[in-house]
């Protein structure tokens, strides 16, 4: 089998301080996973826009306070441009993700309003930057390939994975191993047959990424749960702890049994028909 080059996350550094850019460049180069490369630098928003006019990157490491337009204004411009481009059939490239890197913590709320992936305060720790870049790979729906054991006959070497952070470690969870994703408080729990991980991503974002894969089949069973179709064994009325949050009688609700963990998850009434249809059609 021919070895494929390992793709790298392309990073543009935008900071008016040369020493800050030098420090970030060093941290990016030290990032073990995801693999990254600095493809350009800019000292202000104008230089960044000029660079982006003719080249592409996956993520901006963006300072907030800079001469002229600040980082927040630049992020807002990029977001508006992406929204405008999405309305035309000519749009073929995705906008870069944004990770703010700044000494000023008070702008975090505004940054996340602009759909920033993360907000890092200086001095940036290597582990914190690596976790932020891992989240970028999740946001962009691709994960740089890493060396894997030899594939089984007929298997593909490009199977998608979800990168999760667990006590400082980065773990690659094959999407094929995911049984369900369930929104709980501020996080989404990812369940496999042997473990549970917490993700910062929204359930809606995860659903879009997973259902874009033509050979992967997940079904929304509730506003707070997404289940792998192959893991659904049964649909029936069950007495559960609490109701289904959309009007069912307390204590009893439609639910699916998830194998092999033998857990029951509530199905909202508006999703029952879709789940039943998939079961009846042999699609799960």
C-alpha positions in Angstrom: 0.0 0.0 0.0 1.4 3.4 -1.0 2.1 5.6 2.0 0.2 8.9 2.0 1.8 12.1 3.2 0.6 13.1 6.6 -1.5 16.3 6.3 -0.7 19.1 8.6 -2.9 21.8 10.1 -1.9 25.1 8.4 -1.5 27.9 10.9 -1.4 31.7 10.2 0.1 33.8 13.1 -1.4 37.3 13.5 0.3 39.3 16.3 1.9 42.8 16.2 4.7 41.6 18.5 7.5 39.8 16.8 8.6 38.0 19.9 5.1 36.8 20.5 5.0 35.3 17.0 8.4 33.7 17.5 7.1 32.1 20.7 3.9 30.8 19.0 5.9 29.5 16.0 8.0 27.4 18.4 5.0 26.1 20.3 3.3 25.1 17.0 6.4 23.3 15.8 6.5 21.4 19.0 2.9 20.2 18.7 2.9 16.4 18.3 -0.8 16.0 17.6 -2.3 17.3 15.5 0.7 17.9 13.3 0.9 21.6 12.4 3.0 24.0 10.3 3.1 27.8 10.3 2.4 28.8 6.8 2.5 32.6 7.3 2.7 35.6 9.7 1.1 39.0 9.9 1.7 41.9 12.2 -1.8 43.4 11.9 -5.3 42.7 10.5 -4.6 44.4 7.1 -1.5 42.2 6.5 -3.6 39.1 7.5 -6.3 40.0 5.0 -3.8 40.6 2.2 -2.2 37.2 3.0 -5.6 35.5 3.0 -6.6 37.0 -0.3 -4.3 34.8 -2.2 -3.5 31.9 0.2 -5.3 29.5 2.5 -4.8 28.4 6.1 -6.8 26.2 8.5 -6.6 28.4 11.6 -5.6 31.8 12.7 -3.7 32.2 16.0 -5.0 35.8 16.5 -4.0 38.5 18.9 -6.8 40.9 20.1 -5.1 44.2 20.6 -3.2 45.4 17.6 -2.7 48.7 15.8 -5.5 49.6 13.5 -8.3 47.0 13.3 -8.0 44.7 16.3 -8.3 40.9 16.3 -12.0 41.0 17.1 -12.8 43.2 14.2 -10.8 40.9 11.9 -12.6 37.8 13.1 -15.9 39.6 12.6 -14.9 40.5 9.0 -13.9 37.0 8.2 -17.1 35.6 9.7 -19.2 38.1 7.6 -17.3 37.3 4.4 -17.9 33.5 5.0 -21.6 34.1 5.5 -21.8 36.1 2.3 -19.8 33.5 0.4 -22.1 30.7 1.6 -25.0 32.3 -0.3 -23.3 31.9 -3.7 -22.7 28.7 -5.6 -19.1 29.9 -6.2 -18.0 29.4 -2.6 -15.6 26.5 -2.6 -13.3 27.1 0.4 -14.1 27.1 4.0 -13.1 30.1 6.2 -10.2 29.5 8.6 -11.0 28.7 12.3 -9.9 31.3 14.8 -8.1 30.8 18.1 -7.5 34.0 20.0 -4.2 34.3 21.8 -4.0 37.4 24.0 -2.9 38.9 27.3 -6.3 40.3 27.9 -8.9 37.9 29.3 -11.8 40.4 29.3 -12.6 39.9 25.6 -13.4 36.2 25.9 -17.2 36.5 25.8 -17.1 38.6 22.7 -14.6 36.2 21.1 -16.9 33.2 21.5 -19.8 35.3 20.2 -17.7 35.4 17.0 -17.5 31.6 17.0 -13.9 31.4 18.1 -12.7 27.8 18.7 -10.8 28.8 21.8 -9.4 31.8 23.7 -5.9 31.4 25.1 -4.2 33.9 27.5 -0.5 34.7 27.4 1.9 33.2 28.3 0.5 30.3 26.4 1.2 26.8 27.7 2.2 24.2 25.1 -0.4 21.7 26.4 -3.2 24.4 26.2 -2.3 25.3 22.6 -2.2 21.7 21.6 -5.7 21.1 23.0 -7.0 24.2 21.2 -5.5 23.0 17.9 -7.1 19.6 18.4 -10.4 21.3 18.8 -9.8 23.1 15.5 -9.4 19.7 13.7 -12.8 18.7 15.2 -14.4 22.0 14.0 -13.0 21.6 10.5 -14.2 18.0 10.3 -10.9 16.5 9.5 -8.1 14.9 11.5 -4.5 14.8 10.4 -3.5 11.2 9.8 -1.1 9.6 12.3 0.8 6.3 11.8 -1.5 3.4 12.3 -1.1 -0.4 12.6 -1.3 -2.3 9.3 -4.9 -2.3 8.1 -6.9 -5.5 7.8 -7.6 -6.8 4.3 -10.2 -4.6 2.6 -10.0 -1.9 5.3 -9.5 1.8 4.6 -6.6 3.8 6.0 -8.6 7.0 6.1 -11.3 6.0 8.7 -12.5 9.2 10.5 -11.8 9.7 14.1 -12.9 12.2 16.8 -10.1 13.7 18.9 -10.9 14.0 22.6 -8.9 15.5 25.4 -8.6 13.4 28.6 -6.5 14.8 31.5 -4.1 16.4 29.1 -3.9 13.5 26.7 -5.1 13.5 23.2 -7.1 10.4 22.3 -8.2 9.5 18.8 -11.6 7.7 19.0 -12.6 6.0 15.7 -16.1 7.1 14.7 -16.9 3.5 14.0 -16.6 2.9 17.8 -19.0 5.6 18.8 -22.3 4.2 20.2 -24.0 7.5 21.0 -23.4 11.2 21.8 -25.5 12.8 24.5 -25.6 16.5 25.5 -25.3 16.9 29.3 -25.0 20.4 30.9 -22.0 22.1 29.3 -20.6 19.0 27.6 -21.4 16.2 25.2 -20.6 12.7 26.4 -19.2 10.3 23.8 -19.9 6.7 24.6 -18.1 3.7 23.2 -18.4 0.0 24.3 -15.5 0.5 26.8 -15.3 4.2 27.7 -17.0 7.6 28.0 -15.3 10.9 27.0 -16.4 14.5 27.4 -16.4 16.9 24.4 -16.7 20.7 24.4 -18.4 20.7 21.0 -22.1 21.2 20.6 -24.3 18.2 19.6 -25.5 20.0 16.5 -22.0 20.6 15.3 -21.1 16.9 15.9 -24.3 15.8 14.1 -23.4 17.8 11.0 -19.9 16.4 10.9 -21.0 12.8 11.4 -23.9 12.8 9.0 -21.7 14.3 6.2 -19.9 11.0 6.1 -21.7 8.9 3.5 -20.8 5.5 5.0 -21.6 6.5 8.6 -25.2 6.4 9.9 -26.4 8.2 13.0 -29.9 9.2 13.9 -31.1 11.9 16.2 -33.4 10.3 18.8 -33.8 13.4 21.0 -32.8 17.0 21.1 -30.0 15.8 23.5 -29.0 12.5 21.9 -27.5 11.2 18.7 -27.1 7.4 18.3 -25.2 5.2 15.9 -27.9 3.3 13.9 -26.0 0.0 14.1 -26.1 0.2 17.9 -29.9 0.4 18.2 -31.4 -3.0 19.2 -35.0 -2.1 20.2 -37.6 0.7 20.4 -40.2 0.4 23.1 -42.0 2.2 25.9 -39.9 2.2 29.1 -40.1 3.5 32.6 -37.2 5.9 32.8 -35.8 8.2 35.4 -37.6 11.4 34.5 -39.5 12.2 31.4 -38.5 12.9 27.8 -38.5 16.7 28.2 -41.1 17.3 25.5 -44.4 16.5 27.0 -44.4 12.7 27.8 -45.8 11.5 31.1 -43.3 11.5 33.8 -41.6 8.2 34.3 -42.6 6.6 31.0 -41.2 7.4 27.5 -40.2 5.8 24.3 -36.6 4.6 24.4 -34.0 2.7 22.4 -31.7 0.0 23.8 -28.1 0.6 22.8 -25.8 -2.4 22.4 -23.4 -3.7 23.6 -23.7 -1.5 26.7 -27.4 -2.4 27.2 -28.3 1.2 28.0 -31.7 2.8 27.4 -31.9 6.3 26.0 -35.1 8.3 25.8 -36.6 9.0 22.3 -38.6 12.2 22.0 -42.1 11.8 20.7 -41.4 13.8 17.5 -38.5 11.4 16.7 -40.4 8.1 17.3 -41.7 7.8 13.8 -38.2 8.3 12.2 -36.6 5.7 14.6 -39.4 3.2 14.0 -39.1 3.7 10.2 -35.4 3.1 10.3 -35.8 -0.1 12.3 -38.6 -1.4 10.1 -36.6 -0.7 7.0 -33.6 -2.7 8.4 -31.5 0.5 8.3 -30.3 0.1 11.9 
